[in-house]
Amino acid sequence: MSAEEDAEWLRWVTRQFDSIAGEDREINLQEFKAALNLKESFFAERFFALFDSDGSGTIALQELREALTLLIHGSPMDKLKFLFQVYDVDGSGSIDADELRTVLQSCLRESAISLPDEKLDQLTLALFESADKDGSGAITFDELRDELESFPGVMENLTISAAHWLTPPAAWPRPRRPRQLTAAYWHNHRSQLLCLAAYAGLHVLLFALAASAHRAYGASVMVAKGCGQCLNFDCSFIAVLMLRRCLTWLRATWVAQILPLDQNIQFHQLMGYVVVGLSLVHTVAHVVNFALQAQSEASPFRFWELLLTTRPGIGWVYGSASPTGVVLLLLLLLMLACSSSCIRRSGHFEVFYWTHLSYLPMWFLLIVHGPNFWKWLLVPCILFFLEKAVGLAVSRMAALCITEVNLLPSKVTHLLIKRPPLFHYRPGDYVYLNIPTIARYEWHPFTISSAPEQKDTIWLHIRSEGQWTNRLYESFRASDPVARGSKRLSTSLRMRRSQRRPQPEPIHSCTSAQEVVASDKDFTVDLTSCGPEGTPCQGGEGLVYLGTKEGTQARWRAASKAQDVAPEMPSENHQFCNIKCYIDGPYGSPTRRIFASEHAVLIGAGIGITPFASVLQSIMYRHQKRKRLCPSCQHSWMEGAQDDEMKLHKVDFFWINRDQRSFEWFVSLLTKLEMDQAEENQDGCFLELHLYMTSALGKNDMKAIGLQMALDLLAKKEKKDSITGLQTRTQPGRPDWSKVFQKVAAEKKGKVQVFFCGSPALAKVLKGHCEQLNFRFFQENF
């Protein structure tokens, strides 16, 4: 921060204290915590004790100003001494192991990280042994300084403005200026801009032709007829943008290179607003015309008769143009109000869904209202109802069953659905799910998180954010024997112990030797090679046995011996069930372009990882197929020729989560991906993982420097991250996207394409960086 910003920050702190100090001009500990937004007691008490220079138990404003001035304008050594005093709890001039443990424990609470006591002890010892160079059993100031200097970037963070240590509340964001139409913006949005220009030009042409044909009837009739002709096109073509099966088919053709198929929902919303605007102008023009007619002495009808009755005979079906127009406008406004984000995002999706079905009566009324509308509607309506009929027939042809449910942290429901025959999909595709026991008529879209190479089940990871998803989670939670009841802990303990028991002999037609693979945690027995002398049984198909044979813990599942992608293992709160459901799909998404990329950057925020979970599994499956092994020396190498569908040279995967437990959703998948990467002998990894935890304080925050140093040291020692258990180190805070994309561009692995699934706010930030570096940007929408 600049000196001017530092001075402004100092004035802010002074104002904060002035507002609560009162007449005595003294501040106690509780007032100090409130003024500086310090929630952790340890750091609040340490700051307070250091600022209270006379030890009176209160801080005078003069003491505060002197302390803060020293921190802002002091030398780097002065700031480092302040950090040492914060860690030196007893003021002995050195930091012992117990003091360091207390500091790290407070750092964990500040960063919302939960680790067992044993891990905290390991972190403490790792940092303490590294800093205590002379083995004296205490860390001196010089040793702390040397330790900080061994970590790149830490000393720079300490020597910046002290405003990063005590942060004021975020100011209101300044209004953003409209984005200029730069060359980079034109390059990345060329197809969208051309379609918008064609759309606007078509409206101008339709309006002009209709208005000129009625120029003899006056200006109000010309405007009404011009808007009506544009509405004929909009009200029919708006349905074409939601033909998901047709759009999925078009994604595989050359048309996807010309038309912005990924923005079909945005264009649908835009056309909806255009329809509302044109309808209002069309109605006002007719009202003006009716008012002029009613004032005319030659007209036998009054104004309200022209507007609300069929007596004037306006229209081609029993003169019903006026009343049908009023009903159409009311239905349109109702649909607009119920389609707003405040309705859809507030958990009332069924309100949006049922009011949106009013397009059916609207089409009927439009046919009655306008004499030419049926001609515009004919082709789109045939396509629309054909797609609906095909979707209904396919989805209702056979009821599927949910074979397993896993209740994951942060209220995420993991469904395993039996994969129907002839159900072919591509990584990143999504389906519409209907569970009659939750809601008979509601269909909701969810991305398939399993890879197409997984033949037996389909995975869906559903986060509880609305009424339907919350009902889904709570229905399974209520039937979970572990999550409810007074004997919850005893039940959980019995389940854990039962999982550790030796597995019973599986029931199988083949009685020969069996190959047992898999882990302690997941108790899996693989029978894919149970034929004579280890040959596959019955055409390469075997059985995988999970759990115990008794009760609901037994499950047999078909598995192919040739399947290289391992399934996600069940969570602790898993249930085996047989619940009927229906799926409609699959439908394509922008992630289908990933395999045609050269350097793909995948960014998932929270549950936005779901499309990339499928993609990552499929990528690694295809990548492994290119491996070759020398039969003589067992040397492995990658075949130079790639398959026609996958052009990838490098994949960077970013997963951003707020809390620690969210990483548990796909931790076993990421573990397997890292194991595959460990076998690579090429220069650099084909797939690189980047994990970020936003609730954790970054290295530029004094309250987290010790913790991040300890986590780095222990990760190097144990070859795994303490937060997730992966080899990839979990980074604190949010990514610096400018540095991230500069690094990606410097790798020069080919043309970069960025794929994102997450919040719209982050999408805007990423899109701006991509435009600067001429990266293609794709966002998951449905």
Secondary structure as the mmCIF struct_conf table of DSSP 4:
data_model
#
loop_
_struct_conf.conf_type_id
_struct_conf.id
_struct_conf.beg_label_comp_id
_struct_conf.beg_label_asym_id
_struct_conf.beg_label_seq_id
_struct_conf.end_label_comp_id
_struct_conf.end_label_asym_id
_struct_conf.end_label_seq_id
HELX_RH_AL_P HELX_RH_AL_P1 ALA A 3 ALA A 21
TURN_TY1_P TURN_TY1_P1 GLY A 22 ARG A 25
STRN STRN1 GLU A 26 ILE A 27
HELX_RH_AL_P HELX_RH_AL_P2 LEU A 29 LEU A 36
TURN_TY1_P TURN_TY1_P2 ASN A 37 ASN A 37
HELX_RH_AL_P HELX_RH_AL_P3 SER A 41 PHE A 51
TURN_TY1_P TURN_TY1_P3 SER A 53 ASP A 54
BEND BEND1 SER A 56 THR A 58
STRN STRN2 ILE A 59 ALA A 60
HELX_RH_AL_P HELX_RH_AL_P4 LEU A 61 HIS A 73
BEND BEND2 GLY A 74 GLY A 74
HELX_RH_AL_P HELX_RH_AL_P5 PRO A 76 TYR A 87
TURN_TY1_P TURN_TY1_P4 VAL A 89 ASP A 90
BEND BEND3 SER A 92 SER A 94
STRN STRN3 ILE A 95 ILE A 95
HELX_RH_AL_P HELX_RH_AL_P6 ALA A 97 GLU A 110
TURN_TY1_P TURN_TY1_P5 SER A 111 ALA A 112
HELX_RH_AL_P HELX_RH_AL_P7 ASP A 117 ALA A 131
TURN_TY1_P TURN_TY1_P6 LYS A 133 ASP A 134
BEND BEND4 SER A 136 ALA A 138
STRN STRN4 ILE A 139 ILE A 139
HELX_RH_AL_P HELX_RH_AL_P8 PHE A 141 GLU A 149
TURN_TY1_P TURN_TY1_P7 SER A 150 SER A 150
BEND BEND5 PHE A 151 PHE A 151
TURN_TY1_P TURN_TY1_P8 PRO A 152 GLY A 153
HELX_RH_AL_P HELX_RH_AL_P9 VAL A 154 THR A 159
BEND BEND6 ILE A 160 ILE A 160
HELX_RH_3T_P HELX_RH_3T_P1 ALA A 162 HIS A 164
TURN_TY1_P TURN_TY1_P9 TRP A 165 TRP A 165
BEND BEND7 LEU A 166 LEU A 166
HELX_LH_PP_P HELX_LH_PP_P1 THR A 167 GLN A 180
HELX_RH_AL_P HELX_RH_AL_P10 ALA A 183 ASN A 188
TURN_TY1_P TURN_TY1_P10 HIS A 189 HIS A 189
HELX_RH_AL_P HELX_RH_AL_P11 ARG A 190 ALA A 213
TURN_TY1_P TURN_TY1_P11 HIS A 214 HIS A 214
HELX_RH_3T_P HELX_RH_3T_P2 ARG A 215 TYR A 217
HELX_RH_AL_P HELX_RH_AL_P12 ALA A 219 PHE A 237
TURN_TY1_P TURN_TY1_P12 ILE A 238 ALA A 239
HELX_RH_3T_P HELX_RH_3T_P3 VAL A 240 MET A 242
HELX_RH_AL_P HELX_RH_AL_P13 ARG A 244 ARG A 251
TURN_TY1_P TURN_TY1_P13 ALA A 252 ALA A 252
BEND BEND8 THR A 253 THR A 253
HELX_RH_3T_P HELX_RH_3T_P4 TRP A 254 GLN A 257
TURN_TY1_P TURN_TY1_P14 ILE A 258 ILE A 258
BEND BEND9 LEU A 259 LEU A 259
HELX_RH_3T_P HELX_RH_3T_P5 LEU A 261 GLN A 263
HELX_RH_AL_P HELX_RH_AL_P14 ASN A 264 GLN A 295
BEND BEND10 SER A 296 SER A 296
TURN_TY1_P TURN_TY1_P15 GLU A 297 ALA A 298
BEND BEND11 PHE A 301 PHE A 301
HELX_RH_AL_P HELX_RH_AL_P15 PHE A 303 LEU A 308
BEND BEND12 THR A 310 THR A 310
TURN_TY1_P TURN_TY1_P16 ARG A 311 PRO A 312
STRN STRN5 ILE A 314 ILE A 314
BEND BEND13 GLY A 315 VAL A 317
TURN_TY1_P TURN_TY1_P17 TYR A 318 GLY A 319
STRN STRN6 SER A 320 SER A 320
HELX_RH_AL_P HELX_RH_AL_P16 ALA A 321 CYS A 338
TURN_TY1_P TURN_TY1_P18 SER A 339 SER A 339
BEND BEND14 SER A 340 SER A 340
HELX_RH_AL_P HELX_RH_AL_P17 SER A 341 ARG A 344
TURN_TY1_P TURN_TY1_P19 ARG A 345 GLY A 347
HELX_RH_AL_P HELX_RH_AL_P18 PHE A 349 HIS A 356
TURN_TY1_P TURN_TY1_P20 LEU A 357 SER A 358
HELX_RH_AL_P HELX_RH_AL_P19 TYR A 359 HIS A 369
TURN_TY1_P TURN_TY1_P21 PRO A 371 ASN A 372
HELX_RH_AL_P HELX_RH_AL_P20 PHE A 373 ARG A 396
BEND BEND15 MET A 397 ALA A 398
STRN STRN7 LEU A 400 LEU A 408
TURN_TY1_P TURN_TY1_P22 PRO A 409 LYS A 411
STRN STRN8 VAL A 412 LYS A 418
HELX_LH_PP_P HELX_LH_PP_P2 ARG A 419 PRO A 420
TURN_TY1_P TURN_TY1_P23 PRO A 421 LEU A 422
TURN_TY1_P TURN_TY1_P24 PRO A 427 GLY A 428
STRN STRN9 TYR A 430 ASN A 434
TURN_TY1_P TURN_TY1_P25 PRO A 436 ILE A 438
TURN_TY1_P TURN_TY1_P26 ARG A 440 TYR A 441
STRN STRN10 HIS A 444 THR A 447
STRN STRN11 ILE A 448 ILE A 448
BEND BEND16 SER A 450 SER A 450
TURN_TY1_P TURN_TY1_P27 PRO A 452 GLU A 453
BEND BEND17 ASP A 456 ASP A 456
STRN STRN12 THR A 457 ARG A 463
BEND BEND18 GLY A 466 GLY A 466
HELX_RH_AL_P HELX_RH_AL_P21 GLN A 467 ALA A 478
TURN_TY1_P TURN_TY1_P28 SER A 479 SER A 479
TURN_TY1_P TURN_TY1_P29 PRO A 481 ALA A 483
BEND BEND19 ARG A 484 GLY A 485
TURN_TY1_P TURN_TY1_P30 SER A 486 LYS A 487
HELX_RH_AL_P HELX_RH_AL_P22 ARG A 488 ARG A 500
BEND BEND20 ARG A 501 ARG A 501
HELX_LH_PP_P HELX_LH_PP_P3 PRO A 502 ILE A 507
BEND BEND21 SER A 509 SER A 509
BEND BEND22 SER A 512 SER A 512
TURN_TY1_P TURN_TY1_P31 ASP A 520 ASP A 522
STRN STRN13 THR A 524 ASP A 526
TURN_TY1_P TURN_TY1_P32 THR A 528 SER A 529
BEND BEND23 GLY A 531 GLY A 531
HELX_RH_3T_P HELX_RH_3T_P6 PRO A 532 GLY A 534
HELX_LH_PP_P HELX_LH_PP_P4 THR A 535 PRO A 536
BEND BEND24 CYS A 537 CYS A 537
TURN_TY1_P TURN_TY1_P33 GLN A 538 GLY A 540
STRN STRN14 GLU A 541 LEU A 546
BEND BEND25 GLY A 547 GLY A 547
BEND BEND26 LYS A 549 GLU A 550
HELX_RH_3T_P HELX_RH_3T_P7 GLY A 551 GLN A 553
STRN STRN15 ARG A 555 SER A 560
TURN_TY1_P TURN_TY1_P34 LYS A 561 ALA A 562
BEND BEND27 VAL A 565 VAL A 565
HELX_LH_PP_P HELX_LH_PP_P5 ALA A 566 PRO A 570
BEND BEND28 GLU A 572 ASN A 573
STRN STRN16 HIS A 574 TYR A 587
HELX_RH_3T_P HELX_RH_3T_P8 PRO A 590 ALA A 596
BEND BEND29 GLU A 598 GLU A 598
STRN STRN17 HIS A 599 ALA A 605
HELX_RH_3T_P HELX_RH_3T_P9 GLY A 606 ILE A 609
HELX_RH_AL_P HELX_RH_AL_P23 THR A 610 LYS A 625
TURN_TY1_P TURN_TY1_P35 ARG A 626 ARG A 626
STRN STRN18 LYS A 627 LEU A 629
TURN_TY1_P TURN_TY1_P36 PRO A 631 CYS A 633
STRN STRN19 SER A 636 MET A 638
BEND BEND30 GLY A 640 GLY A 640
HELX_LH_PP_P HELX_LH_PP_P6 ALA A 641 ASP A 643
BEND BEND31 ASP A 644 GLU A 645
BEND BEND32 HIS A 649 HIS A 649
STRN STRN20 LYS A 650 ASN A 657
BEND BEND33 ARG A 658 GLN A 660
HELX_RH_3T_P HELX_RH_3T_P10 ARG A 661 TRP A 665
BEND BEND34 PHE A 666 PHE A 666
HELX_RH_AL_P HELX_RH_AL_P24 VAL A 667 ALA A 678
TURN_TY1_P TURN_TY1_P37 GLU A 679 GLU A 679
BEND BEND35 GLN A 682 GLY A 684
BEND BEND36 PHE A 686 PHE A 686
STRN STRN21 LEU A 687 MET A 693
TURN_TY1_P TURN_TY1_P38 THR A 694 SER A 695
BEND BEND37 ALA A 696 ALA A 696
TURN_TY1_P TURN_TY1_P39 LYS A 699 ASN A 700
BEND BEND38 ASP A 701 ASP A 701
HELX_RH_AL_P HELX_RH_AL_P25 MET A 702 GLU A 718
TURN_TY1_P TURN_TY1_P40 LYS A 719 LYS A 719
BEND BEND39 LYS A 720 LYS A 720
TURN_TY1_P TURN_TY1_P41 SER A 722 THR A 724
BEND BEND40 GLY A 725 THR A 728
HELX_LH_PP_P HELX_LH_PP_P7 ARG A 729 ARG A 729
STRN STRN22 THR A 730 PRO A 732
BEND BEND41 GLY A 733 GLY A 733
HELX_RH_AL_P HELX_RH_AL_P26 TRP A 737 GLU A 747
BEND BEND42 GLY A 750 LYS A 751
STRN STRN23 VAL A 752 CYS A 757
BEND BEND43 GLY A 758 GLY A 758
HELX_RH_AL_P HELX_RH_AL_P27 PRO A 760 LEU A 773
TURN_TY1_P TURN_TY1_P42 ASN A 774 ASN A 774
STRN STRN24 ARG A 776 GLN A 779
#
